[in-house]
Amino acid sequence: MIKKVNLTYPMEPFIPFLFFLAALVLLTRQLSVFFHELGHAIPALVLTKEKVTIYIGSFGDPNKSLKIPIVPLTIFFR
């Protein structure tokens, strides 16, 4: 005789954990990209003494992007 195993109960606590992991990955990815790009911008500011522009997620297109001017640094988020 084959017993049926109910797998819904052991999986219930795991589903919110998966959503938590997905949210954590999305958040840390955005933060890591931001700090990575700042790693390019800060030396450019220090070594060139000119204005520097960072485009994150906008592919160099300032339209439809959030502009954050921090003189002499300008950041475009999309």
Gaussian input, Z-matrix of N, CA and C with variables (Angstrom, degrees):
# hf/3-21g

backbone

0 1
 N
 C     1     B1
 C     2     B2     1     A1
 N     3     B3     2     A2     1     D1
 C     4     B4     3     A3     2     D2
 C     5     B5     4     A4     3     D3
 N     6     B6     5     A5     4     D4
 C     7     B7     6     A6     5     D5
 C     8     B8     7     A7     6     D6
 N     9     B9     8     A8     7     D7
 C    10    B10     9     A9     8     D8
 C    11    B11    10    A10     9     D9
 N    12    B12    11    A11    10    D10
 C    13    B13    12    A12    11    D11
 C    14    B14    13    A13    12    D12
 N    15    B15    14    A14    13    D13
 C    16    B16    15    A15    14    D14
 C    17    B17    16    A16    15    D15
 N    18    B18    17    A17    16    D16
 C    19    B19    18    A18    17    D17
 C    20    B20    19    A19    18    D18
 N    21    B21    20    A20    19    D19
 C    22    B22    21    A21    20    D20
 C    23    B23    22    A22    21    D21
 N    24    B24    23    A23    22    D22
 C    25    B25    24    A24    23    D23
 C    26    B26    25    A25    24    D24
 N    27    B27    26    A26    25    D25
 C    28    B28    27    A27    26    D26
 C    29    B29    28    A28    27    D27
 N    30    B30    29    A29    28    D28
 C    31    B31    30    A30    29    D29
 C    32    B32    31    A31    30    D30
 N    33    B33    32    A32    31    D31
 C    34    B34    33    A33    32    D32
 C    35    B35    34    A34    33    D33
 N    36    B36    35    A35    34    D34
 C    37    B37    36    A36    35    D35
 C    38    B38    37    A37    36    D36
 N    39    B39    38    A38    37    D37
 C    40    B40    39    A39    38    D38
 C    41    B41    40    A40    39    D39
 N    42    B42    41    A41    40    D40
 C    43    B43    42    A42    41    D41
 C    44    B44    43    A43    42    D42
 N    45    B45    44    A44    43    D43
 C    46    B46    45    A45    44    D44
 C    47    B47    46    A46    45    D45
 N    48    B48    47    A47    46    D46
 C    49    B49    48    A48    47    D47
 C    50    B50    49    A49    48    D48
 N    51    B51    50    A50    49    D49
 C    52    B52    51    A51    50    D50
 C    53    B53    52    A52    51    D51
 N    54    B54    53    A53    52    D52
 C    55    B55    54    A54    53    D53
 C    56    B56    55    A55    54    D54
 N    57    B57    56    A56    55    D55
 C    58    B58    57    A57    56    D56
 C    59    B59    58    A58    57    D57
 N    60    B60    59    A59    58    D58
 C    61    B61    60    A60    59    D59
 C    62    B62    61    A61    60    D60
 N    63    B63    62    A62    61    D61
 C    64    B64    63    A63    62    D62
 C    65    B65    64    A64    63    D63
 N    66    B66    65    A65    64    D64
 C    67    B67    66    A66    65    D65
 C    68    B68    67    A67    66    D66
 N    69    B69    68    A68    67    D67
 C    70    B70    69    A69    68    D68
 C    71    B71    70    A70    69    D69
 N    72    B72    71    A71    70    D70
 C    73    B73    72    A72    71    D71
 C    74    B74    73    A73    72    D72
 N    75    B75    74    A74    73    D73
 C    76    B76    75    A75    74    D74
 C    77    B77    76    A76    75    D75
 N    78    B78    77    A77    76    D76
 C    79    B79    78    A78    77    D77
 C    80    B80    79    A79    78    D78
 N    81    B81    80    A80    79    D79
 C    82    B82    81    A81    80    D80
 C    83    B83    82    A82    81    D81
 N    84    B84    83    A83    82    D82
 C    85    B85    84    A84    83    D83
 C    86    B86    85    A85    84    D84
 N    87    B87    86    A86    85    D85
 C    88    B88    87    A87    86    D86
 C    89    B89    88    A88    87    D87
 N    90    B90    89    A89    88    D88
 C    91    B91    90    A90    89    D89
 C    92    B92    91    A91    90    D90
 N    93    B93    92    A92    91    D91
 C    94    B94    93    A93    92    D92
 C    95    B95    94    A94    93    D93
 N    96    B96    95    A95    94    D94
 C    97    B97    96    A96    95    D95
 C    98    B98    97    A97    96    D96
 N    99    B99    98    A98    97    D97
 C   100   B100    99    A99    98    D98
 C   101   B101   100   A100    99    D99
 N   102   B102   101   A101   100   D100
 C   103   B103   102   A102   101   D101
 C   104   B104   103   A103   102   D102
 N   105   B105   104   A104   103   D103
 C   106   B106   105   A105   104   D104
 C   107   B107   106   A106   105   D105
 N   108   B108   107   A107   106   D106
 C   109   B109   108   A108   107   D107
 C   110   B110   109   A109   108   D108
 N   111   B111   110   A110   109   D109
 C   112   B112   111   A111   110   D110
 C   113   B113   112   A112   111   D111
 N   114   B114   113   A113   112   D112
 C   115   B115   114   A114   113   D113
 C   116   B116   115   A115   114   D114
 N   117   B117   116   A116   115   D115
 C   118   B118   117   A117   116   D116
 C   119   B119   118   A118   117   D117
 N   120   B120   119   A119   118   D118
 C   121   B121   120   A120   119   D119
 C   122   B122   121   A121   120   D120
 N   123   B123   122   A122   121   D121
 C   124   B124   123   A123   122   D122
 C   125   B125   124   A124   123   D123
 N   126   B126   125   A125   124   D124
 C   127   B127   126   A126   125   D125
 C   128   B128   127   A127   126   D126
 N   129   B129   128   A128   127   D127
 C   130   B130   129   A129   128   D128
 C   131   B131   130   A130   129   D129
 N   132   B132   131   A131   130   D130
 C   133   B133   132   A132   131   D131
 C   134   B134   133   A133   132   D132
 N   135   B135   134   A134   133   D133
 C   136   B136   135   A135   134   D134
 C   137   B137   136   A136   135   D135
 N   138   B138   137   A137   136   D136
 C   139   B139   138   A138   137   D137
 C   140   B140   139   A139   138   D138
 N   141   B141   140   A140   139   D139
 C   142   B142   141   A141   140   D140
 C   143   B143   142   A142   141   D141
 N   144   B144   143   A143   142   D142
 C   145   B145   144   A144   143   D143
 C   146   B146   145   A145   144   D144
 N   147   B147   146   A146   145   D145
 C   148   B148   147   A147   146   D146
 C   149   B149   148   A148   147   D147
 N   150   B150   149   A149   148   D148
 C   151   B151   150   A150   149   D149
 C   152   B152   151   A151   150   D150
 N   153   B153   152   A152   151   D151
 C   154   B154   153   A153   152   D152
 C   155   B155   154   A154   153   D153
 N   156   B156   155   A155   154   D154
 C   157   B157   156   A156   155   D155
 C   158   B158   157   A157   156   D156
 N   159   B159   158   A158   157   D157
 C   160   B160   159   A159   158   D158
 C   161   B161   160   A160   159   D159
 N   162   B162   161   A161   160   D160
 C   163   B163   162   A162   161   D161
 C   164   B164   163   A163   162   D162
 N   165   B165   164   A164   163   D163
 C   166   B166   165   A165   164   D164
 C   167   B167   166   A166   165   D165
 N   168   B168   167   A167   166   D166
 C   169   B169   168   A168   167   D167
 C   170   B170   169   A169   168   D168
 N   171   B171   170   A170   169   D169
 C   172   B172   171   A171   170   D170
 C   173   B173   172   A172   171   D171
 N   174   B174   173   A173   172   D172
 C   175   B175   174   A174   173   D173
 C   176   B176   175   A175   174   D174
 N   177   B177   176   A176   175   D175
 C   178   B178   177   A177   176   D176
 C   179   B179   178   A178   177   D177
 N   180   B180   179   A179   178   D178
 C   181   B181   180   A180   179   D179
 C   182   B182   181   A181   180   D180
 N   183   B183   182   A182   181   D181
 C   184   B184   183   A183   182   D182
 C   185   B185   184   A184   183   D183
 N   186   B186   185   A185   184   D184
 C   187   B187   186   A186   185   D185
 C   188   B188   187   A187   186   D186
 N   189   B189   188   A188   187   D187
 C   190   B190   189   A189   188   D188
 C   191   B191   190   A190   189   D189
 N   192   B192   191   A191   190   D190
 C   193   B193   192   A192   191   D191
 C   194   B194   193   A193   192   D192
 N   195   B195   194   A194   193   D193
 C   196   B196   195   A195   194   D194
 C   197   B197   196   A196   195   D195
 N   198   B198   197   A197   196   D196
 C   199   B199   198   A198   197   D197
 C   200   B200   199   A199   198   D198
 N   201   B201   200   A200   199   D199
 C   202   B202   201   A201   200   D200
 C   203   B203   202   A202   201   D201
 N   204   B204   203   A203   202   D202
 C   205   B205   204   A204   203   D203
 C   206   B206   205   A205   204   D204
 N   207   B207   206   A206   205   D205
 C   208   B208   207   A207   206   D206
 C   209   B209   208   A208   207   D207
 N   210   B210   209   A209   208   D208
 C   211   B211   210   A210   209   D209
 C   212   B212   211   A211   210   D210
 N   213   B213   212   A212   211   D211
 C   214   B214   213   A213   212   D212
 C   215   B215   214   A214   213   D213
 N   216   B216   215   A215   214   D214
 C   217   B217   216   A216   215   D215
 C   218   B218   217   A217   216   D216
 N   219   B219   218   A218   217   D217
 C   220   B220   219   A219   218   D218
 C   221   B221   220   A220   219   D219
 N   222   B222   221   A221   220   D220
 C   223   B223   222   A222   221   D221
 C   224   B224   223   A223   222   D222
 N   225   B225   224   A224   223   D223
 C   226   B226   225   A225   224   D224
 C   227   B227   226   A226   225   D225
 N   228   B228   227   A227   226   D226
 C   229   B229   228   A228   227   D227
 C   230   B230   229   A229   228   D228
 N   231   B231   230   A230   229   D229
 C   232   B232   231   A231   230   D230
 C   233   B233   232   A232   231   D231

   B1=1.4450
   B2=1.5338
   B3=1.3214
   B4=1.4638
   B5=1.5178
   B6=1.3437
   B7=1.4595
   B8=1.5206
   B9=1.3119
   B10=1.4552
   B11=1.5254
   B12=1.2919
   B13=1.4554
   B14=1.5223
   B15=1.3069
   B16=1.4529
   B17=1.5345
   B18=1.3281
   B19=1.4640
   B20=1.5257
   B21=1.3143
   B22=1.4643
   B23=1.5179
   B24=1.2923
   B25=1.4588
   B26=1.5291
   B27=1.3456
   B28=1.4627
   B29=1.5260
   B30=1.3200
   B31=1.4551
   B32=1.5308
   B33=1.3179
   B34=1.4699
   B35=1.5330
   B36=1.3126
   B37=1.4719
   B38=1.5330
   B39=1.3009
   B40=1.4516
   B41=1.5302
   B42=1.3146
   B43=1.4645
   B44=1.5322
   B45=1.3367
   B46=1.4815
   B47=1.5255
   B48=1.3283
   B49=1.4639
   B50=1.5288
   B51=1.3274
   B52=1.4633
   B53=1.5243
   B54=1.3351
   B55=1.4665
   B56=1.5178
   B57=1.3268
   B58=1.4611
   B59=1.5314
   B60=1.3293
   B61=1.4614
   B62=1.5254
   B63=1.3249
   B64=1.4640
   B65=1.5246
   B66=1.3296
   B67=1.4675
   B68=1.5261
   B69=1.3082
   B70=1.4622
   B71=1.5270
   B72=1.3178
   B73=1.4712
   B74=1.5224
   B75=1.3340
   B76=1.4662
   B77=1.5270
   B78=1.3214
   B79=1.4623
   B80=1.5243
   B81=1.3225
   B82=1.4568
   B83=1.5199
   B84=1.3250
   B85=1.4646
   B86=1.5253
   B87=1.3350
   B88=1.4631
   B89=1.5313
   B90=1.3224
   B91=1.4671
   B92=1.5269
   B93=1.3199
   B94=1.4615
   B95=1.5279
   B96=1.3324
   B97=1.4693
   B98=1.5261
   B99=1.3261
   B100=1.4702
   B101=1.5302
   B102=1.3353
   B103=1.4599
   B104=1.5330
   B105=1.3119
   B106=1.4618
   B107=1.5288
   B108=1.3238
   B109=1.4683
   B110=1.5278
   B111=1.3290
   B112=1.4699
   B113=1.5213
   B114=1.3295
   B115=1.4587
   B116=1.5161
   B117=1.3202
   B118=1.4654
   B119=1.5295
   B120=1.3196
   B121=1.4657
   B122=1.5247
   B123=1.3097
   B124=1.4697
   B125=1.5306
   B126=1.3359
   B127=1.4722
   B128=1.5389
   B129=1.3326
   B130=1.4679
   B131=1.5176
   B132=1.3252
   B133=1.4678
   B134=1.5277
   B135=1.3120
   B136=1.4647
   B137=1.5290
   B138=1.3268
   B139=1.4581
   B140=1.5263
   B141=1.3173
   B142=1.4650
   B143=1.5174
   B144=1.3126
   B145=1.4783
   B146=1.5321
   B147=1.3299
   B148=1.4589
   B149=1.5223
   B150=1.3295
   B151=1.4545
   B152=1.5298
   B153=1.3422
   B154=1.4577
   B155=1.5220
   B156=1.3266
   B157=1.4606
   B158=1.5239
   B159=1.3436
   B160=1.4647
   B161=1.5183
   B162=1.3234
   B163=1.4587
   B164=1.5256
   B165=1.3341
   B166=1.4692
   B167=1.5202
   B168=1.3215
   B169=1.4537
   B170=1.5044
   B171=1.3173
   B172=1.4604
   B173=1.5245
   B174=1.3112
   B175=1.4599
   B176=1.5247
   B177=1.3116
   B178=1.4509
   B179=1.5108
   B180=1.3225
   B181=1.4643
   B182=1.5286
   B183=1.3301
   B184=1.4624
   B185=1.5285
   B186=1.3314
   B187=1.4637
   B188=1.5308
   B189=1.3092
   B190=1.4693
   B191=1.5283
   B192=1.3142
   B193=1.4618
   B194=1.5155
   B195=1.3142
   B196=1.4557
   B197=1.5198
   B198=1.3141
   B199=1.4642
   B200=1.5186
   B201=1.3260
   B202=1.4689
   B203=1.5264
   B204=1.3378
   B205=1.4640
   B206=1.5236
   B207=1.2981
   B208=1.4617
   B209=1.5275
   B210=1.3277
   B211=1.4694
   B212=1.5146
   B213=1.2906
   B214=1.4554
   B215=1.5362
   B216=1.3031
   B217=1.4631
   B218=1.5269
   B219=1.3090
   B220=1.4681
   B221=1.5204
   B222=1.3356
   B223=1.4647
   B224=1.5186
   B225=1.3221
   B226=1.4666
   B227=1.5216
   B228=1.3436
   B229=1.4656
   B230=1.5236
   B231=1.2684
   B232=1.4563
   B233=1.5019
   A1=109.54
   A2=116.79
   A3=122.87
   A4=108.75
   A5=114.77
   A6=120.05
   A7=109.66
   A8=115.52
   A9=120.40
   A10=108.60
   A11=114.95
   A12=120.42
   A13=108.05
   A14=115.44
   A15=120.90
   A16=108.69
   A17=116.45
   A18=120.87
   A19=113.62
   A20=117.99
   A21=119.27
   A22=111.90
   A23=119.70
   A24=120.45
   A25=112.41
   A26=120.72
   A27=117.92
   A28=113.46
   A29=118.68
   A30=120.68
   A31=112.89
   A32=117.74
   A33=120.55
   A34=113.51
   A35=120.73
   A36=118.25
   A37=112.70
   A38=117.61
   A39=121.62
   A40=112.32
   A41=118.76
   A42=122.56
   A43=111.94
   A44=120.69
   A45=118.49
   A46=112.28
   A47=116.08
   A48=119.87
   A49=110.89
   A50=117.35
   A51=120.82
   A52=111.54
   A53=117.07
   A54=120.11
   A55=111.18
   A56=116.76
   A57=121.25
   A58=110.60
   A59=117.11
   A60=120.32
   A61=111.69
   A62=117.23
   A63=120.67
   A64=110.63
   A65=117.26
   A66=120.98
   A67=110.61
   A68=116.69
   A69=120.90
   A70=111.21
   A71=116.68
   A72=120.63
   A73=110.37
   A74=117.19
   A75=119.93
   A76=111.75
   A77=116.87
   A78=120.72
   A79=111.34
   A80=117.46
   A81=119.30
   A82=111.54
   A83=117.11
   A84=119.57
   A85=110.45
   A86=116.19
   A87=119.92
   A88=111.04
   A89=115.98
   A90=119.23
   A91=111.59
   A92=117.33
   A93=119.40
   A94=110.73
   A95=118.14
   A96=120.49
   A97=110.04
   A98=116.68
   A99=120.38
   A100=110.85
   A101=117.37
   A102=119.90
   A103=111.65
   A104=117.55
   A105=120.80
   A106=110.40
   A107=116.04
   A108=119.82
   A109=111.44
   A110=117.21
   A111=119.11
   A112=111.11
   A113=116.65
   A114=120.83
   A115=112.49
   A116=117.71
   A117=120.91
   A118=110.60
   A119=116.74
   A120=121.18
   A121=112.47
   A122=118.00
   A123=120.39
   A124=111.95
   A125=119.60
   A126=117.22
   A127=112.82
   A128=116.89
   A129=119.05
   A130=110.61
   A131=117.32
   A132=120.45
   A133=111.43
   A134=115.55
   A135=119.94
   A136=111.26
   A137=117.01
   A138=120.02
   A139=113.92
   A140=118.41
   A141=119.31
   A142=113.21
   A143=117.82
   A144=122.00
   A145=112.17
   A146=117.13
   A147=121.30
   A148=109.75
   A149=115.95
   A150=120.68
   A151=109.62
   A152=115.60
   A153=122.07
   A154=107.86
   A155=116.16
   A156=121.94
   A157=109.28
   A158=115.48
   A159=122.00
   A160=107.77
   A161=116.53
   A162=122.58
   A163=107.78
   A164=116.11
   A165=120.55
   A166=108.03
   A167=115.79
   A168=121.34
   A169=114.96
   A170=118.13
   A171=119.75
   A172=112.36
   A173=118.49
   A174=123.77
   A175=111.99
   A176=117.65
   A177=122.19
   A178=115.08
   A179=117.66
   A180=121.90
   A181=109.14
   A182=118.76
   A183=120.05
   A184=113.79
   A185=118.28
   A186=120.53
   A187=109.49
   A188=115.80
   A189=123.36
   A190=112.77
   A191=116.66
   A192=121.33
   A193=109.68
   A194=115.40
   A195=121.74
   A196=108.09
   A197=116.45
   A198=121.21
   A199=109.34
   A200=115.17
   A201=120.85
   A202=107.32
   A203=116.80
   A204=119.21
   A205=111.42
   A206=115.89
   A207=122.60
   A208=104.30
   A209=114.49
   A210=120.22
   A211=109.08
   A212=119.82
   A213=132.70
   A214=113.63
   A215=118.12
   A216=122.79
   A217=109.57
   A218=116.65
   A219=121.91
   A220=108.28
   A221=115.71
   A222=121.10
   A223=108.12
   A224=116.39
   A225=122.62
   A226=108.96
   A227=115.75
   A228=121.88
   A229=109.13
   A230=116.26
   A231=119.74
   A232=108.90
   D1=134.24
   D2=-178.97
   D3=-97.82
   D4=127.83
   D5=178.60
   D6=-89.56
   D7=139.94
   D8=173.75
   D9=-86.24
   D10=136.31
   D11=179.64
   D12=-109.38
   D13=129.57
   D14=178.59
   D15=-88.21
   D16=109.27
   D17=-177.27
   D18=-95.44
   D19=-1.17
   D20=-177.37
   D21=-71.41
   D22=-37.04
   D23=-177.86
   D24=-67.62
   D25=-47.48
   D26=-179.68
   D27=-66.63
   D28=-22.42
   D29=-177.83
   D30=-85.01
   D31=-19.00
   D32=-175.67
   D33=-59.03
   D34=-44.59
   D35=178.44
   D36=-70.35
   D37=-19.60
   D38=-176.35
   D39=-77.23
   D40=-30.12
   D41=-176.57
   D42=-64.76
   D43=-47.84
   D44=175.76
   D45=-61.64
   D46=-32.84
   D47=177.86
   D48=-63.99
   D49=-38.53
   D50=176.90
   D51=-64.36
   D52=-40.85
   D53=176.41
   D54=-64.24
   D55=-39.39
   D56=177.24
   D57=-62.30
   D58=-44.50
   D59=178.80
   D60=-63.58
   D61=-41.16
   D62=178.97
   D63=-62.87
   D64=-44.11
   D65=178.70
   D66=-64.54
   D67=-39.87
   D68=179.67
   D69=-64.05
   D70=-42.31
   D71=178.41
   D72=-63.44
   D73=-44.58
   D74=-179.50
   D75=-63.56
   D76=-40.73
   D77=-179.58
   D78=-69.05
   D79=-47.26
   D80=-177.41
   D81=-68.84
   D82=-28.88
   D83=177.54
   D84=-65.47
   D85=-44.61
   D86=179.37
   D87=-63.17
   D88=-43.50
   D89=-179.55
   D90=-66.65
   D91=-39.72
   D92=-178.91
   D93=-67.36
   D94=-37.20
   D95=176.68
   D96=-65.18
   D97=-42.58
   D98=179.73
   D99=-60.41
   D100=-48.94
   D101=-179.11
   D102=-69.02
   D103=-31.68
   D104=175.80
   D105=-62.90
   D106=-46.18
   D107=179.94
   D108=-67.45
   D109=-34.80
   D110=174.13
   D111=-63.34
   D112=-30.96
   D113=175.98
   D114=-64.16
   D115=-24.46
   D116=173.60
   D117=-86.04
   D118=-37.47
   D119=-173.72
   D120=-72.43
   D121=-41.24
   D122=-175.89
   D123=-62.28
   D124=-48.29
   D125=175.93
   D126=-62.78
   D127=-35.10
   D128=177.61
   D129=-63.38
   D130=-39.63
   D131=177.69
   D132=-65.77
   D133=-43.75
   D134=-176.00
   D135=-70.52
   D136=-41.46
   D137=-173.21
   D138=-85.16
   D139=-26.92
   D140=-176.18
   D141=-105.03
   D142=-23.26
   D143=-177.49
   D144=60.38
   D145=25.02
   D146=178.57
   D147=-116.82
   D148=172.62
   D149=178.21
   D150=-69.24
   D151=141.80
   D152=-179.18
   D153=-125.72
   D154=137.70
   D155=178.84
   D156=-120.50
   D157=132.25
   D158=176.85
   D159=-112.63
   D160=132.18
   D161=174.43
   D162=-113.10
   D163=117.85
   D164=179.12
   D165=-117.65
   D166=110.32
   D167=178.14
   D168=79.93
   D169=1.43
   D170=-177.15
   D171=-108.19
   D172=-3.35
   D173=178.90
   D174=53.76
   D175=37.76
   D176=177.60
   D177=80.22
   D178=6.79
   D179=-179.37
   D180=-104.13
   D181=110.94
   D182=-178.27
   D183=-75.50
   D184=-13.90
   D185=178.20
   D186=-69.14
   D187=142.58
   D188=-179.58
   D189=60.48
   D190=27.14
   D191=177.95
   D192=-120.69
   D193=153.72
   D194=175.04
   D195=-81.99
   D196=122.11
   D197=-178.71
   D198=-99.31
   D199=126.40
   D200=177.30
   D201=-121.31
   D202=99.93
   D203=178.93
   D204=-87.31
   D205=119.86
   D206=173.39
   D207=-126.49
   D208=94.75
   D209=-170.27
   D210=-56.53
   D211=128.71
   D212=3.18
   D213=-94.75
   D214=22.91
   D215=-179.05
   D216=-108.59
   D217=134.33
   D218=174.83
   D219=-123.21
   D220=129.80
   D221=-178.34
   D222=-118.09
   D223=130.98
   D224=174.43
   D225=-112.49
   D226=119.07
   D227=177.80
   D228=-107.34
   D229=143.13
   D230=170.97
   D231=-130.22

